[in-house]
Amino acid sequence: MQKTLKTKLLMLGILLLSFGYGYYTTFARISGGNAESTSRVALAELASSALALLWGILADRYGSRKVALVGLMATFIANAGTKPLEVFLTLSSFYAPFLISLLQASAYGSETLGEAVASLSLGWGLGVIALEYCRGYYDILSLSFVLGTIFVILSSERLEREFKPFEAILKLRPIVVPLSIFVGAEYLAYALTALRFYQISPSMFVFSYAVFPSITSFICGYYAGRAVRIYGAGKVLILSMAIYPMIVVLALIAPPPWCLISWSIPVYPFYETSLISLVINLAKVSEGSALGFIYALMAFSSLVVYPLTMLNRLYLMSGIIVVLMVISVVLIRIALKKVISFSS
């Protein structure tokens, strides 16, 4: 199978998987019925990415295609319901082919990785809006997970990796603390922005919070990959992380429509593409274990700060988020100076 065809299948697979993720997670949250149930579902969703570490280690040891097959389980578990345990198991299964797809995209090069991030952004937005108009059509959800997993498997090549998971994870030590701080602050920003946007306009919430940002991220994902190739993952990561606090302030404090417009500023594809590229470049061996560890770290950081989302004091929380993000940017810049050249 030619590389161009494989990359197209990979992009389609990522888009379908992300579509299923957006559809299912949104449906699970609104199906809770009350605040307590919704909170439990949210916690299950956050915890699910922790299993990415296991999938990454197994991919390094036994191969990507075998691990990606786990994604087929997401279809059957999702059809069982949206209770917290079912949400956790469904999304944990989803992370197997999702992680493999990012590893494969990175193996093709930073520009392909940027296209992958663009596809996942668009897929998520389409999944959220599809629920608005196609609620209850579980055939859509089943097909997205099944076909997405199959396309990822068909587009994956056998990647020769040294099986040294602990060595790969240890190489990430310089960025663990600053990245943990940033991810925690980022989750707070997403959660509080969602709450504010819904309060501003429930009828426009899906578009202002999900659809419009996913479209701009889709467009700029292609440029994100090129930026990483030209300027290096380190520079792009630090610049995107430095821009995030300004977007948070506008989203949480600025009046409409500026808060809604600011949320569509496409910093996410540059951040995500450069972070994945940086992690894989730092690890050099057992890249699956390294990237899986980062997603597990995201789960841990988000769970730690989750209680703070109950504090509905936007000015205070926006200040806390900005301070945490600025601290993490400074720390990660210091860390990267020690471990990589910014020109690489």
PyMOL commands that set and color helices and strands:
alter all, ss='L'
color gray80, all
select helices_A, chain A and resi 3-30+35-62+64-80+84-108+110-133+138-155+165-170+173-200+202-231+233-253+258-262+268-283+287-310+314-339
alter helices_A, ss='H'
color red, helices_A
deselect
rebuild
show_as cartoon
